[in-house]
Amino acid sequence: MARPLTTAQKINGALRRVPAWPLYVLGALWAAFLFWQALTGRLGVEPINALEREYGDTALKLLVAGLAVTPLLRYTRVSLLKFRRAIGLLTFFFVLAHFLVWALLDVQSFGRVWADILKRPYVTVGMIAFLGLIPLALTSNNLSIRRLGRSWRRLHQLVYGIAILGAVHYIWLAKGFQIEPLVYLGLILGLLAARIRWARFFADRTVRA
């Protein structure tokens, strides 16, 4: 007699029938909707700053979602692995949109952009995170996986540090004490900690001792 399917198996069975491409469509529609809201004054009295924040906030949410894929699989057996590439590329897309709104619509000067990168720590940190995402986005394809081999996985582990930098960028950017940036940092650190196989970690430390 066959065993009944677990809840995770039922969810995974349903997810297998869901393609990843609608995520790209939804991401593009959301970006366009936010831009339209800014263009028509629906984002408040400072639409450019609001649009910049909305794109950055969306990027952080996607970054957290991408980091959650592996812990979700490990602890619940629910697999969202087929969606992880789309989540990662959308993360880069919204970070790029965040940067372009700041550079082209807000600052509007290459000299001022460069000056802000050098003088403002939160801009410096954000730029480092953005530049770190570029090679990850460029190698998020099957050809790069085959060509880079094991180096591909090591390269994409950069996302852990990038995620922390993104949260730090948000904390420094926020004016005064705000809970939301700290929540993002807590979520990111928690998800990174959840990726560690603690039993193996402590076993290795015991052997070394």
N, C-alpha and C positions, 0 to 999 in steps of 0.2 A: 504493500500500500504506500502510495507516494505521500511524503510529508507535506503538510500545508505550507503555503508560502508565508514567509515572514513579512512584516510590514515593509521592511527595507527592500525586500525582493519585489514586492508589489510596486513600490515607488520606482525602483530602478527599471522594472518592466515598462512602466508608463513613460518614463523619461527616455527610454530607447526610441520611442516613436516620435519624440519631439526633436526637430532639427535645431542646430545652433544659430542658423542664419537670421531668424527673427530678432535675435538680440541686437544685431547690427542695425536692423531697421528701427527697432524701438529706441536705440541710442541716438540715431540720427534724428528721429522725430522729436525726441526730448530736447536735444540741442537746438533744433530749429524752433521749437515752441518757446524755449527760454529766450532765444534771440528775438523772436517776435514780441514777446512780452516786454523786453527791454526797449525795443523799437517803438512800441506803442505806449510807453510810459506806465506799464502795469507792474513794474518792479520798484516803484517808489521814486523819490525825488532825485536819486543818484543812480540812474539805470545802468551806467557802465560799471560802477563799483559793484552793484548788485549782481549783474550778469557775471562778472569776474568771480564773485563769491559762489554763485550757484554752480558754475562750471567746476570750480575747485572742490566744492562740497560733493558734487556728483562723482568726481574722480576719486575722492577719499572713500566714499561708500563702495564704489566698485573695487577699490584696492582691498578693502576689508572683505568684501565678498570673495575675491580671488584667494585671499589667504585662508578663508574658511573652508575651502573645498577639501583639502587634505584632512584636517581634523574631523570634518563631518563624515568623511569616508571611514576614518579610523575608528571613531567612537559610535557611529550609528549605522555604518555600512551602506549609507545612501551615497551614490556616486554622481557627482556633478562634473566629473573630469572632462566630459565632452564639451562642456560649456566654458572651461577655464581659459582657453585661448581667446574666445570672443570677449570674455570679461577683461582679460589683460589688454587686448587691443583697444577696447572701449575706454579703459582706464587711461591709456596713452592719449587717445583722441581727446578726452575731456581735459587732460592736463595741457595738451597742446592748445586747445581752445582757451583755457584759462590764461596761458601765457600770451597768446595772441591778443586777447582782449586787453590785457594789461599793457602790453608793449605798443600795440597799434592804436587802440582807442583811448587808453588812459594816459600813458606816459607820452606817446606820440613823438618820441625822439630817441634815436639810437644812442646819442651821447648820454641822455638821462637814464636810459635803460642800463648802460654800462656803469654809470655812476652809482645807480641804486644797487646793482649787483655787488659792487665793491664796498659800499658804505653801509648798507642795511643788512644786518645778519639774517633776517627772515627771508629776504630776497636771495641772498647767497645760498642759503640752505635749500630754498625752493628750486633755484636754478641747478644745483648739484643733483637734486632728485630728478628733475626734468631731463637733464643730460644723461643720467643713468638709465632712464627708461628707453632712450632712443635705440641702443643696441638690442634691448629686449624685444622691442616692437619689430625691428628689422629682421630678427631671427625667429620670430613666431610663425614659422612655416615648416612644412615637412622636409623641404630641401635642406634647410639649415640644420635640422635635427640630424639628418643623415650625414651631412658633411662634418659637423662639429663633434658628433659622437658624445662621449662622456663630458667633453668640455661644455656642451650645450647646457647640461644640468647645472654645472658649476657657474656658468654665466648667469643663468636665470635665478640663481640664489641671491643675486644682487638685489632682488626685489625686497628681501627682508630689511636690509638697511635703508632702501629707498622708502619703504613704508614708514619707518620710524622718522626719517627726515621729513616726510610729508606731514606727519602729525606735529612735529616740532615747528615746522613752517607755519602751520595753522595756529599753534599756541602763541608764537611770537607775533603773528599777524593780528590776533584778537586784541581788542582794546580793553584793558582792565581784566579782572578775573571773570572767566567764562567757563562753564562746565563742559560745554559741547566739545571743544578741542581736547580737553583732558579725557573725555569719554572715548574719543577716537584713539588717543594714545593708549589708553587702557585696553581697548579692544584689540589693537594691533599687537601689543605686548602679550596679551593673553593668548591670542591665536598663535603667535610665534612659540610661546611656551608649550602650547598644546601639541606642537609638531615634534617636540622632543620625546624620545622614548626614554622616560625617566628610569625605568627598571634597568635598562641596558646602560644608561648613563652612570647610575650609582654602582652598578656591577663593575664597570670599567674602572671607576675611581677606586673601588675596593681592591681590585687586582693590582693596580698601580701602587697602591699604598703598601 
